[in-house]
Amino acid sequence: MTELVTSAQMRAIEAAAIASGAVTGLGLMERAGAAVVAAITAEWPGLAPARAVVLCGPGNNGGDGFVVARLLHGLGWAVRLFHYAAPVHMPPDAETMRNRWRALGPVADYAAFAPEQHDYDLVVDAIFGIGMTRPMATSEHHASLLAACAAPDGPRMVAIDLPTGLDADTGLTMAPHFAAALTVTFHAAKPGHYLGQGPALCGKLVVADIGLPEMPQDLPPEAPAAAPRTRLLDAPSVLLGKGAQAHKYHYGHALILSGGAGKGGAARLGARAALRVGAGLVTLACPQAALAENAARLDAVMLVALADGYSLRGILADARMNALLLGPGLGLARAREMVPVALSSRRATVLDADALSTFAEDPEALFALLHPACVLTPHLGEFARLFPDLAARTGQPGFSKLDAARAAASRAGCVVLLKGPDTVIAAPDGRCTLSAAAYDRAAPWLATAGAGDVLAGLIVGLLARGAAPFASAETAAWLHLEAALAFGPGLIAEDLPEALPGVLRKLCS
């Protein structure tokens, strides 16, 4: 899987490479500028040579911008350059690049830039990149520039590292912020490219190799760059084939608890997903009054009547039932009764929906019951009920959705999958994976009722097959998104399990 790099980690990588003598700051700046120009040429091959406005900031991101301006000029572009908050002393490498540009063209003050008065085809945003820590001073330029770039025949905007105003680590925005058609970052993507508003503001994301080594492994624990690593989910972590000599009991027996009559749809979605992902057997347990309804909708999924918690203990006497799912459509009162019994069995257990919300008034009561074989799958609302302090901090500077999920997993003592287009899977030991439905993997049609119930079913199906909780959550998130991409627009939750065979054929062929 691809590793995401925080702003502190990126600075550590660059500093270590420069200190080793493998590269120089000027060399990195030249490579970065060349990578941006190459990306512009590849994205808009019919544009050059044209007219460009380059907006440079006071730091090294601005230095990259001066390189881009010089290289575009060398290709025959007409370039105008504006410098934002130009300091008396820029960083030395950026100052060198500024002087090289000044041999070719003038440097105007950003305050003199009037977007509506200039005729240009490209805007290069090299103002702040990963170094932005506070909002820019308000300016009438921002609104008019964004309006010009948003027009159908307006100029294209390319951002260096990140659009100005987008936080590299959290995906949060500071006003004012830019929106690019193309963003070129270096060495590795940053969490902010995928979290929050990142995908909407970055346009197309290009990660350019500029010859940097991997992250140093000998960082002191107190160093900001020593923070836990985050991986971008780009492949399943569970082998999904089946052995030729195996039988159904080799692949486990998932038990899914359902609510009463008229409330079984969510559990049925989860049950079908668990069966499709390869659980050997799946049983749905519901009140006696709901048996007929569920029997009319299910064939391969087995049914059992479940009246109360005492009855659940009897069902769980069958040790072959090795993975449980509680929550979808279960009902708050029924969940409150069933969850303690299920967790006392110490089976691999997925808790979703009502199984989480029923503990909103007393989250600590739930945490006391949890064990390491559990997976919690809250959306942001359910997360706020269980972890109100973490939810309140999310969105504050320096505390991302990744941080929130990690802290929640540590507190709960089990895997937490925090849902959304930027789904985060976190383990108590600090491992963290981001499953991003963004860029060429965007699937907005997943915003449909029941999609989360299918995801929970995929996780319990993989747990039944014997996969570890963290790997089950990762692989389920990947399959969930792949199935949505395979089906496309018009998707409803019932389509997700039916799209899985095509996805699995490609993996297992």
N, C-alpha and C positions, 0 to 999 in steps of 0.2 A: 504494500500500500504506500501511497505517497505521503510524505511527512509535511505538515504545515509548519511554518516557522514564524514565531512572534517577532515583533520589532526588536526586542532585546536580544533574541537569539540571532537575528540577522546581523545586528551590529557586532555581536561576538564572533560570528563566522568571518565577517569582513576584517575585523581587527586581528584575528588569529592568522588569517591568510597574509595580511600585510606584514605582521610581525615576523612571520616565518621567512619573508623574502620571496615567497612564491609569486606575489603580485605587488603592484603599487597602487596607491589610491588613484593616481592619474590614469593608470592602465585600466582599472575597473571602471572609471568614469567614461573613458573612451569606448570600452566594450558595451557599457550600458547604453550610451547614446547611439552607437551603431546598431544595437539590437532594436531600439525603438524605431529607427529609420527603416530597418529591414522589415519590421512588422507593419509599418505604414505602407510600404511599397507592396507587401504581400496582400494586405487587406484591401487596398484601393489602387490596383495596378494602373488604372486609367487616369489617375488623378495628377500624376507628376509630369513635368514640373508645373507647379501651381503657386498659389500665394498662401503663406503661412504666417500666423501670429504665434510667437513663443512667449509664454508667461513664466518667468523664472522667479523662484523664491530666494530667501536669504541663505540657504544652506546647501548641502550637497545635492539635494534634488534639483535645486536651481542650477548647480554645476552640470548635471546631466542635461538639463535643458539647453545650456550654452553649447554643449557638444552637438545636440540635435540641430540647433540653429545653424551651426557651422557646416555640418554635414549636408543638410538640406540646401544650403547656399551653394555648396560645391556641386550639387546635382542640378543646379539651375533654377531652384525655387527663389521666389521673391519673398524675403523673410523680414518681418518686423519683430523686434524684441522689446518686451516691457519687463521691468524688474520691480518686484513687490518688496516693500520694506527693506530696500538695499542697505545693509549695515556698513559701517565704516570699515570693518574688517570681516570679510567672509572667511569660511574655512579655506586653508591654503590651496587645496586642489580646486575648489570651486572658483576661487579668485584667479587661479591660473587659466581656467577655461573661460572665465569672463574676459580676461585680457586677450586671449586668442580670438574670441569673437569680435572684440572691439577693433581689431585690425581689419575686419571685414565690414562691419556695420555699426550703427549707433545703438546705445542702450538707453531707452526712454523710461521714465518713471511710470509705474503702474497707474498712478493717479491720472496720467495723461491719456490712458487707454479709453477710448469711447467706442465700444463694440458696434454700435449702430452706425458709426460714421466710417467704418473701414470695410473694404471689399476683400474678403479672404475666403479660402477654401478649407483651411485646416487650422485648428487651435491646439497647441501643445501645452498641456497643464503640467508644469514643472515647478509648482509653487511650494508644496510641502511634502507630499509623499508620506512615508512612514514616520516622519519626524514631527507631525502635527500633534500638539498636546493641548491647544486652546483655540477657541474660535478666532477667525480672522476679523479684523475691523470691518464693520458693515460698509458696504459700498454699492452705489447704484450700478456699478459695472456688472455685478454678479447677475442680477435679474435680467438685464438686457443681453448679456452674453449667453445665458442659458436659454432665453427665448429665441435668440438667433440660431443656436445649435439645435434646438428642438424643431425648427421649421423644416418642412420636407425638403426644401432646396437649400437649407442652411449649411454652414460649415460643419465638418466633422471635428469632434474633439477627441484627442488621444491623451490619456493620463499616464504619467510616469510613476510607476509603483502603485499608487492609488489615486483616485480622484481627490482633489483637495477637499477637506472637510469630512472624509471617511476615516474612522479610526481603524488602524491596521490590526488591532488585536480583538476588537469587539464587534465590528460591523456597525457601530453606532455612528451617528452623524452629528456634526457641529455646524451651526448656521453661521454663514452661508456655506453650502456645499455644491460641488459641481457634479455633473452627470456626463460620463464619457461614452462614446461609441466603441472605443477600444482602450483597454488598459494593458500596459506592458510592465510586468514585474520581473524581478531577477532572482535566479537561483531556485527559489521555491515560492509557492503561493503562501499568502499570509491568512490567518483566520478571518480577518475582516473582509477578504474577497468573497467569502462564502456565508458568513453570518449576517443576520439582520438585513440591512439595506444594501449590503455589498454587491450582490449580483445585479440588482436594479441599477446601481450607479456605475458599475464597471463596464457595462456593455459586453463586449467580447473580451475574454481574459487570455493573454498570452504570457507564458512563463518562459523567460529567456535564460539560457545557460551562459554565464559570463566567466566560467572557469574557476568558480570557488569550490573549496573542499567541503566535506560534510561537517556537521556540527562537532566541535571539539568535545571529547568524552571526559576530559579531566577537569571540568569546571568545578570550582568550590560550591558546596551546596547552597551557600548564601547568595551566590551570584544571580541576578535577575534572569540571565539566560539559562540557568539550571532548572527552570520551571518544567513541569511534566510535558512530555511531547504529545502532540495530537496528530493522528493519522487521518487522511482523507480516504473514505471507504470507496475503493474502486474495484473490488473483487470479493467473492464470498470467502469466508475462512473455514467453512465446513465442507467436507467432501460429501456430495449429494447423490452419488451413485448407490446402487445396491448390489450385493453379491449374488452370483448365480445360484448358489446353494442355500441361500438364506430363506427364512420363512418369516411370517408377519411378526412373530414375537421377538425376532431379532431387532426389530425397529420400534419397540416400545408400545405402550398403551396410554394414550392421553385421555384424561377425564376433564370435561368442560362442564361447568355448572351454569344452568340457565335459570331465568326468572319464570314467572307464572304465565298463564294463558295470555296470548297477545303480546308477550314480551320476549319471545324466543329468537327473533331474527338475528340479533347481534351474536348470540352464542352459536347459532347455526352457521353464520359466516365464519366465525373462528374455527368451528369444527371442520368445515369443508377445507379451509386453508390448511389445517393441521394434517388432514388426510392427504391432500395434494402434495404437501412438502415431504411426505414419505413416512409419517408415523404409521406403524404397522396396524394399529387399531385406534379408533376414536369412539369414545362413549360420551353422550350428552345426558346429563342428569338434570331432571326438571320435576316440578310438582306433578302429582298424579293428574291434575286437571289439565295440564299442558301436554300430556303424552300424545293424544290424538292429533293435535295441531302439528307437533314436531314430527310424528310418524308420517304425516301426509307430505312432508317436505324433505325427508331424509331417507336414504336407502342404505348406503354403505356405512353411514354413521349409526352406531347402536344407541339404544335408549334405555334409561333406567329411571324409575321413579325415585325422587329424593324429597322427603318431607321436611327434614330438619337436620340439625347438626348431629344428633345421635345416629340418624340413618347414614350420614356421611361417614361416620367412623366405621360402620359396618361395610360400606362399599370399599373403603380403603383397606380393609382386611385383605383384599386381593393385592398382593405385593407386586403383581405384574403391572398395575396402574402406577406408572413411574413419573408422570408429569401432569400437572394440574393447571387449569386456567380458570380464574374467578374474576368476575367483574362485568363483562359485557351484558347488559340487560338484566343483571342479577337482582337489582333492587337494593336500596340501602339497608333495610332491615334484614333482609335475607343475607346480604353480604356480611353484616356485622355478626351474624350467627355463624356463618360458614367459614369465614377467613381464619379465626383462631383454630378451628378443628383442622382445616387443611394444612396450616403452617405447623401444627404440632406433629403432623405425620413426617415432616422433614423431607418431603418429596420436592423435586424441582417444581417451582411454582411461579406462574405469571400472574401478577395482580394488575388489573386495569380498571378503568372506569369506576363503577360503584364500589368495587373492593378497595379503592383508594379514597373516594369521596366520603365513604361512611366513617372514616377516621379523621375528618376535617377538624372536629372539635378537640381531638386528643391524638395528634400524630404520634406522640411518644408511646402510646399504647400499641400502635402498629409496629413501631421500630423495635419494641421489646420482643415482638413475636417473630420478626424476620430472621432468616438464616442465609448463609452465603449462596445457596442454590436458588434464591429468588431473583426475579426480574420485575422491576416496577416500570410501567409504561405510561407515565402521565403526559397529557398535553399541558400547555402552559397554565390553564386554569386549575387543573388538578394539582399541578406542581405547587402553585401558590397556596393551595389549601394545606398541603403537607409540609411545605418549606417556606412559610410566609416571609421569613427574614431573608432567605436567599433570593426569592422572587423579587423582593423590594430592592435588593442591591443590583440585580440584573438590569442593565441599562444605565448604571452609574459608571463613570470613568474607571477603567482598570478592572472591571468585573464583568466578564463575558458570560454568555450562555454556557460555554465550556467550563468556566470556573464554577458556575452554579451547579451543573450536573456532577462535576467531580466532588464538590462539597456535599451534595445530596447523597451520592453513593457512599462516601465515607461515613456520613451520619447514619444511613440506613444499614450499612454493612452488607450491601448487595448491589447488583448491577442496576443502574437507572438508565432507561431510555427515555430521553426528553424529546417529545415529538415536535414536528414542524417541518417546513421545507428545508430547514437546517437542523435535522435530527441529530442529537448528540447521544452517544452511548458511552457511559462512564462506569468504571469499576472501582471498588473501594481502594485498590492499590494505586490509583492514579492513572491507570490506562484510560485513554479516551480516543474515540473515533467519531469523526463527523461524516454523516451521510447527507450529502447536499443535493437536493433536486434543483440544480441551477445550471446556467449556461446551456451546453448541449445536452444536459441531462435534466432540464427543467420539465416538470410534469404537473402543471397547475390543475389538471383535472383530478388529481388525487384529493383535492379539497371537496370531498363528497362524503355523505353520511355512510358510516360503516367501514370506511377504509382502515381506521384504527383497529377495529375488531378483527379484520383480516390479518393485520400485522401481529396482533397478539396471538392469533391462531398459528401463524407461521412460527413464532418463537416457541410455543408449547410443542408444536410438532417436532421441531429440531431438538428440543430438550428430551422429548420422548425417544428420539433416535440415539440419545446418549451424548449429544454435544454439550460442551460446557456453557454456562449461562452467558458469558460475555461473547463467545463465538456465536452462540445461537442468536443473540440480539443483533450482532453485526450482520450475520448472513441473512436473517429475516428482513432487516432494513434494506439490504441490497436487493434481495429478491422482490420485495414489495415495490421498489422503484423500477426495477427492470420489467416487471409485469405491467406496470402502468405505462412505461415507455413502449412496450410491445403492443399494447392495446391502442393507446392514443386517445384523442379527444372523444368525448361521449362516454367515457368510462363511468361505470357505477360499481359499487363495492362487489356485487356479485360477479363482475367480470374478472376480478383479480385472480381468484383461484383458478379460473378457467384459462387464463393466460399463462399460468405457471408451466404447464407441460412444454410449451414452446421454448420457454427460457431454460428449463431443465434439459431439454434435448440438446441444446447448444453446449451446455456445460458437460454433459455426460457422454457426448458422442466421441 
